[in-house]
Amino acid sequence: MIPHREAPVSRRDFIMRAGGGFSGLALAGMLGLDKAFAAPPNPLRAKVGHYSGAAKQVIFLFMEGGPSHLDLFDPKPLLNELHGETLPKSFKEPITAMGEQGSPLLGSPRKWKRHGQSGLWVSDWFPHIAKHVDDLAVVRSCWADGLNHVGSVCQMNTGSILGGRPSLGAWTVYGLGSLNDNLPSYVVLTDREKMPLGGVRNWGTGFMPATYQGTLFQNGSTPIQNLVPPEGMTDSRQRKKLDMLAKLNRKHSEKNAFDDELEARINAYEMAYRMQSEAPEAVDLSQESESTRSLYGLDQKETEGYGRQCLLARRLVERGVRFVQVYSGSGSAWDTHANHEERSTALCRSVDQPISGLLSDLKQRGMLEDTLVVWGGEFGRTPMSEKGNGRDHNPFGFTMWMAGGGVQGGQTIGSTDELGLWAVSERAHVHDIHASILHSIGLDHMALEFKTGGRLERPTVNTGNVIRKLFA
């Protein structure tokens, strides 16, 4: 019988209260009261993947706004020869975000050089990263579906240009769980105060329980606020408060069995309590030596911001965080529709040494073997100019690279056409990139499933193939 003070919230709730409870009595007898009414299992417990992956964790270096592959990793001599001319008729002209048809081609004034034993091409905008080419697998034939930033950033994070799907980091945590109960399993870092375009949905969980969503750390020297309890608050007192709060929340949860946000909130309170013991040390960069801080560029104004986040990313994965995403230019700073040369020079300068420092640090600590590092943005830039000195969005062909985590370095995979406009060989869609990242950490993108709305959903929207050459 339902007490008069508690109205059923739905027809399903009424049926469960009226008759469904009788089966619970038998279940309690079979399982024992302690087990029947025990707290639910930890959804973040460590799990075994579908197979043994080389990587245990992922660091995704996200250049938001779209870095120009034509000026970084994909040299195009013909583009310089045709500078100022219109796109030849032999090339299909796409519909671009700004829609400027017939714009003259914009050559690249970059100086190119082969580096390392592998001889990979890198421009003078990335002199520090160029030292690591033998560890990089450069995929020049990436392509995506979106023309604009919000949809494209969303797709590079969730597999779809439309919001509402779980992020790649959420799928990772769902599939593998946590390696450290005292820190979030999925962390998002930015180098500016601005939020990435699309906001929380880029690290959200969509139709999956909110427990798996990413945790955004604040920009600056204090990434996590309120870690230290107020003066006079003892540990035992705080524990009693949390236990009482959990009891009230669980009672409320019994009447709202389908509200996963409530369960996520309960887990978040517990995580916040546990973080007090380990998180302050994890985010304290002052513990690093001066040489390490200098390696990441923390001693230079231009590189301090991104260098701090890259160093923090290393400290987090070192302590068991599964997935760390490090945004450069959050809010779309790499979107160089105008003044491409000036703006890109400053942006490349800000990330070159920090990324190089991260790769060096991971390697000398023996961590690169089990940490997959991914670099890229939501798309690239066009060979056609915009406003005379800028480049438009190019989702039709662009570059990303991976290192560590079982990746075979010192190679380029795929290609764009002679002007860098379209991906033409060994084309790699966003779903292929996601499938490859999951493969590195031991998850089969077609076997990783979550049932919702009566159908099975997968991280790559039921498509995609692992880029096998990455792991050759």
N, C-alpha and C positions, 0 to 999 in steps of 0.2 A: 504494500500500500504506500502511495506517495504522500508524505506529510503535506498538510495544507499550505505550509509556508514555502514549499519547493515545487514550483510548477515545472512539468516536463518541457524541455526546450524544443523538442521535435517529436514527430510521430515515431521515429526510430528509437528515440530516448524513452518514450512511453512504453513501447513494446519490451525494450530491454529491462526496464524497471519492473514491469508487470509480470513478466514470465521468464525472461532470460536469466534472472538470478537463481532460479532453481537448479539449473545445470551447474552453476558455480558451487553449490553446496556439495554436489557429488565430486566435482573436480578438486575441491579443497580436501575432501576425504582421501582421494587417491594420491594427491601430491603432498599432503601434510600442510597444516595451517601456516607454518613458517615460510614454506616455499610459495604457497598460494598468495600470500600477502606480502612477499618480499618486494623490495624496490626493483624496478625494471632493470634489465641488464644495460651496461654502459654501451651506448651506440658508437662510442669512439674507441672501443677496445681495439688493440692491434689485431689485424687479420692477415692471413696468408693470401697472396695474389694468385692469379690463375697459373702462373709459372714463375720461375725464379728470374726476376728482372735485375739488370745490372745496377740500376739506380734505386735508392731508397727515398730520395726527395728531389724536388724540382725548384729551381730558381728561374723565374721568367722575367727577363729584362725587357720591359714594354716601353717602346719609344712612341708615345701617344701623339697622333697627328699624321704619321706617315713619313718615315725617313726615306730619302731618295736613294734607291738602289743604284741609279745611274751615276751617282757621285761617290759611292762608297765601295761596292763589291762587284759591280757589273759594268766594266768599261765598254763604251760603244764608240769606236773611232769614226764610224760613218755619221754619227750624230754631230760630231764636231765639223766634219766636212760639209754637212748640209745646214749648219747653223744659219739661222735667218731665213731659210727657205720654208715653204709649206710642206706638210707631210706628203710624200710621194703617193700617187694614186694606187700604187701596188700595195699600200698598207691600208687596211680597213680602219677608218677613223671612228673611234667609239664615242658614245655619249658620255660626257664627263660631268662631274658635279656642277661646275660653273657653266658648262655648255657652250664654251667659246669655240666655235668652229673656224677652221682655217687659220689658226694662230701659228706664227712662225716657230720653227724648232729652236730649242735653246740648248746650245752645246755646253759641255762641262769643262771648266778651266782646271779641273783637278789634274794633279800629276800622279801617274800610276806606276806601280812597281810590283814585281813579283817578290814574294817573301817566303822564308822558310825553305826546308828541303822539298816541300810539295810544290812550291812556286805559285801559290794562289795570289791572285791580283787583289790588292787593297790600295785605296787612294791615300793621298797625303792628309786627308781629314782624320784618319784613324792610325797614326803612327805607333801607338802603344798596343792596340788590339792586333795590329799587323804582326807583332812578335809571337802571337799565339796561333798563327794560321795552321800549324801542323796538328793542332787539337780541334780545329773547327771543321765542321761539315757544312758547307755553304750551299743552300738550296736556292737557286736563282729563278726557279719556275713556279713560285707560289702564285695563287690566285684566289679571289674571294668574290662574294656576291653583292656586297653593298657599295654604293657610291658615296654615301655621306658618313660622317664620323660616328654618330650615335649608333647607327645600325652596324657599322663595320667593327667598332670597338666591341659591341655586344657579340658579334659573330666570332671574333677572335677569342673571346672569353667563354662563350656558351655554345658555339656551333651554329647559332641562328641569328639573323639580322633582327628578329623580333624578340622582345623581352618575354620572360616567363619560363625559360629553361635553366637548369642548373649550370653553374660555371664549371669549367674544367677542374679547378681546385676542389670544388665540392664533390665532384665525381671521384676524384683521387682519394679524398678523406672517407667518402662512403665506401669505396672499394678496399681500402687498406687500413683505415682507422688511424689512431695516433701512436706515436713513438714516445710521447712525453705527456703524462696526465696533468702536468703543472703549467703547460703552455698551450696556446691555441694551435690547432693542427694546420691551420691555413691563415696566413697573414698577408696583408696588403700594405705596401709602403709607397709613399709618394715623396717627391722632392720639392713640391710646392704646396701652398695652402689650397689651391683650387682642387676640386674633386674631378676625377676622370669623368668624361662625358658619359651620361647614362647612369652614373652614380652606383648605388648599391647593387643594382641588378647584375653588374659585371662580376661580382663575387658572391652573388646570392645563390639560393638553392632551388628556385622555381617551384616545381611540384614535389620536391623532396623535403623531408623534415628540415626545419631551420637550423638544427644542431650542426649541420655540415657547412654552414656558410662561413665566409672569410671574415677575419677580424681586421678592421682598418686601424692601423697605428697612426698616431698623430705625427705630423711633420715637426721636426725640430729636436731639441736635446731631451725632451721628455715625451717619448712615444706613448706611454700609458699613464693616464691620470689616475689619481686616488688609489695608488697601490699601497700606500702606508696608512694603516688604521688611525683614526683620530686619537689624540692624547687621552689616556685613561681607559681606552678600550682594550681589555685583555683578550687573549686568544680564546679562553674558555667562554667568556661572555659573548664574544662574536660568534663562536660555534653554536651556542644556545640560541642566539637570535636567528641564525641561518637554519637551524633545525626546526624551530617554530615556524619560520617562513615556508620551509619546504613542506611541513605538515599541512599548513593552510593551502598551499598551492596544490598539493596532491589531492586534498579533499575537493578543491574546486575542479581539479582535473577529472575526477570521477564523473562529474556531471557534464564534462566537455571532452569526452574521450577522443574526439576527432580534431582537437585543436593542437597541432604539433608545435605551434608557436609557444604555447604555455610550457610544454615539455622542454623546449629549447631554452626558455627563460629560467626554468629550474636548473638546468645544466649549466647555464651561464653564471648563475649565482655561485654554484659550487666551483666552477672554473676560476672565477674571480677570487674566491677565497684561497684556492690552492696556488694561484699565481703570485700571491703575496710572498711566498717562500722562495720562488725561483726567478720570476720575471724581473725584479729590480736588478739582479746580477746579470741577467741575459742582455738587457738593453743598456748596460753601463759600459760605454765605449772607452771610458777613462782607464779601464783595466788593460787595454791594449798598449803595446809598446809604441814608442815614438816612431820606430822604423815601420811598424805595421800601419800606423795611422798615415804616415807619409806615403806608403805604398799605394793607398787608396786615394791620395790627394787631399786629405783632410787639412793639410797645411797650406792650401792654396784656395783663394776665394772662389775661383771659377769652378773648382771641382769638389769643394767641401760638401755641398748639398747632396749630390748623388753619391759621392764617396761615402758619406755617413750611412746612407741607406744600403749600399752594397756591403759595407762592413757589418752592418746590423743583420743583413740577410745571411751572411756566413755564420755569425754567432747563433742565429736562430736554427738553421739547419744542423749546425753542430750539436745542438741540444734537442734534436728530434722533431722539429717542425717539418711537416710533410711538404708543404707547398708555399712558397714565398714569391709574391709578385712585386716587382720593383718598378714603379712607373717613373719615366723621365718625361718632364714637360706635361704633367697631368693637367687636363683642361685643353689639350690639343696644341701644345707649343710647337710641335714639329710640323704643323700645317703651314707650309711656306708658299702661299699663293702670291705673295709679293716679297721683294727683297730676299729671295731664296739664298743667295750667296752669303750675305751678311748674317742672317738669322741661323742658317745651318752651320756656319763656321763656329758660332758661339755654342750651339747645342752640342755639336760633336766634341768640341773642346771640353764641355762640362761632363761628358760621360766616358771619353776615351780612356783616360788614366784610371778612373774608378773600376771600369769593367776589366781592364787589364790587370789591375791589382787583385780583383776578385778571383780571376782565373789563376793568377800566380799563387795566391794565398791558398786556394783550394788544392792546387796541385802539390805544393810543398808540404801540406798537412796530410796528404794522402786521401783527400776527400773528393777529388774530381772524379775518381773512379765510380763512386756511388752517388754522385750529385749530377743531375742533368741540368745544364745551363742552356736556356733558350733566349735568343735575341730576335727582336723584330717589332713591327708596329701593326696597325690594322690594314695597311696597304702601302704602296710605294708612291712615286710621283711620275708625272707624264714627261715624255721628251718634248712635247709641245709646250710653249711658253704661255704664261698668263700674266697680263698686265706688263708684258715686256721683260720682266725680270723674276718671275715666279713660276712655279710648277703646280699643276692641278693634281687631284687625286687619281691614283692609278691602281685599281684592284685587279687589273687584267694580267699583270705580270710584275712581280716584285721579289725581294730577297729576304730570307731569314736564315739564321744559322743556329746550330746546336753544338754543344761540346760536353764531354764527360758522359757519364751514365751509359757506357757501352757504345757510344757513338764513335765511328771510325773517322778520325780527323784527317786533315790534309786533302780534302776532296771537294769538288764542286759537283752538284747534282742538278741536271736540267738546264734549260736556257730560255732566254727571251729572244725575240727577233733582233735584227741588226740595229734597231733604234731603241730597244728596251721597252717597247709598248705592250706586246702580248707575250705571254708564256707559250712556248711552242713545242718544247720537248720535255718529256718526263714531268708533265704538269702536276703540281701538288696543291690540291684544294685545302682549305682550312680543315676539313674533316680528315684528310690524310695526315696533316700536321698533328692534329689532336690524337689520332690513332697511333702515331709514332711516339708521341710523348707518353701515352699510356703504356705502350709496349715496353718502353724503356724501364718503367717502374713495375713491370710484371702484371699488367692488366690487359686482358683481351677486350678491345672496344666493342666487340659484338657479343661477348659473354657477360659484360657488365650491364646489368639490367635493373630497372626499377619499374614496378607495375603501378600505373596510375590511370584513372578513367577507363579501366577495363582493357588496357593495352600495355605492352611492354615498351618502355622507352630506353634508349641507349645514348651514350654521350655524343656519338657522331651522327645522331638522327638517322640511324639505320643505314648509313653509307660509309664511305671512306675505306682506305687501304693503308696499311703500314708502308712507309717508304723504306723498303728493304735495304737499299744501298747505304742508308745511314748506319746500319749495323753490320755491314759486310766485313 
